[in-house]
Amino acid sequence: MFEPLENEKDGSKLERMPKGEAITAILAPGEGIDVRLSKHACKLSARNDGIQFTDQAGRTYTTGKGRNIVGRDAVSNIIMEPTLQDISWLHLVIENFGDNTL
């Protein structure tokens, strides 16, 4: 979910993404998108080896081509910390189409 952050100290501004809505993003190598999962700042970045997800603790995960699930459930490709109760079991789906398109 992209969330309004006009009062953030770093001056960043994000847009709330409606539940269940899909968006398409094409990232240039080295480009990134700030993503806030509930209140946790994360990031999607384009790298030479594909799309990378960085969680709130700074851990990075390279997404595989196809469907990638972010959440607290064990079936997720990117498993968030179980103590983050405000993150759903299956919180976000990232569909990696290749060529830095998601």
C-alpha positions as CSV (number, residue, x, y, z in Angstrom):
1,M,0.0,0.0,0.0
2,F,1.3,3.4,-0.9
3,E,0.3,5.8,1.8
4,P,0.3,9.6,2.1
5,L,3.3,10.7,4.0
6,E,3.2,14.5,3.8
7,N,4.2,14.9,7.4
8,E,7.3,12.6,7.2
9,K,10.6,14.1,8.2
10,D,12.2,13.2,4.9
11,G,9.6,15.0,3.0
12,S,8.6,12.0,0.9
13,K,5.1,11.7,-0.5
14,L,3.4,8.5,-1.4
15,E,0.0,7.7,-2.7
16,R,-2.5,5.2,-1.1
17,M,-3.1,2.3,-3.3
18,P,-6.7,1.0,-3.2
19,K,-7.1,-2.5,-1.8
20,G,-7.1,-5.1,-4.5
21,E,-5.9,-2.7,-7.2
22,A,-3.1,-3.6,-9.6
23,I,-0.6,-1.1,-10.9
24,T,2.2,-1.6,-13.5
25,A,5.6,-0.1,-12.9
26,I,8.6,-0.2,-15.2
27,L,11.8,0.6,-13.4
28,A,15.1,1.7,-15.0
29,P,18.2,-0.1,-13.6
30,G,19.0,1.5,-10.3
31,E,15.6,3.1,-9.9
32,G,13.4,2.3,-6.9
33,I,9.9,2.8,-5.5
34,D,9.3,3.4,-1.8
35,V,6.5,1.2,-0.5
36,R,4.9,1.3,2.9
37,L,3.4,-1.9,4.1
38,S,1.0,-0.7,6.9
39,K,3.5,1.5,8.8
40,H,6.7,-0.2,7.7
41,A,8.9,1.5,5.1
42,C,10.0,-0.9,2.4
43,K,11.4,-0.5,-1.1
44,L,11.3,-2.1,-4.6
45,S,14.4,-1.6,-6.7
46,A,15.5,-2.6,-10.2
47,R,18.9,-4.3,-10.2
48,N,20.9,-6.0,-12.9
49,D,19.7,-9.4,-11.6
50,G,16.0,-8.4,-11.4
51,I,13.6,-6.7,-9.0
52,Q,14.7,-6.5,-5.4
53,F,12.5,-6.0,-2.3
54,T,14.0,-4.4,0.8
55,D,12.0,-4.9,4.0
56,Q,11.7,-2.5,7.0
57,A,14.8,-4.0,8.6
58,G,17.0,-3.5,5.5
59,R,17.0,-7.2,4.4
60,T,16.9,-7.6,0.7
61,Y,15.2,-10.3,-1.4
62,T,15.5,-10.8,-5.1
63,T,12.1,-11.5,-6.6
64,G,11.7,-14.4,-9.0
65,K,10.0,-14.1,-12.3
66,G,6.3,-14.5,-11.9
67,R,4.2,-14.2,-8.8
68,N,5.9,-13.2,-5.5
69,I,3.9,-13.0,-2.2
70,V,5.0,-10.7,0.7
71,G,3.5,-11.5,4.0
72,R,3.8,-13.3,7.3
73,D,2.6,-16.7,6.1
74,A,5.1,-19.5,5.5
75,V,3.8,-19.8,1.8
76,S,5.1,-16.3,1.1
77,N,8.1,-15.8,-1.0
78,I,9.2,-12.9,1.2
79,I,8.3,-13.7,4.8
80,M,7.9,-10.6,7.0
81,E,8.7,-10.9,10.8
82,P,5.8,-12.7,12.6
83,T,5.8,-10.0,15.3
84,L,4.6,-7.4,12.7
85,Q,0.9,-8.0,13.5
86,D,-0.2,-5.2,11.2
87,I,1.2,-7.0,8.2
88,S,-1.3,-9.6,6.7
89,W,-0.5,-13.2,6.3
90,L,-0.6,-12.6,2.5
91,H,-0.1,-8.8,2.3
92,L,1.2,-8.0,-1.1
93,V,1.6,-9.7,-4.5
94,I,4.4,-8.6,-6.7
95,E,4.2,-10.0,-10.3
96,N,7.6,-9.8,-11.8
97,F,7.2,-9.8,-15.6
98,G,11.0,-9.5,-16.3
99,D,12.8,-6.6,-18.0
100,N,12.2,-4.6,-14.7
101,T,8.4,-4.6,-15.2
102,L,6.3,-5.4,-12.2
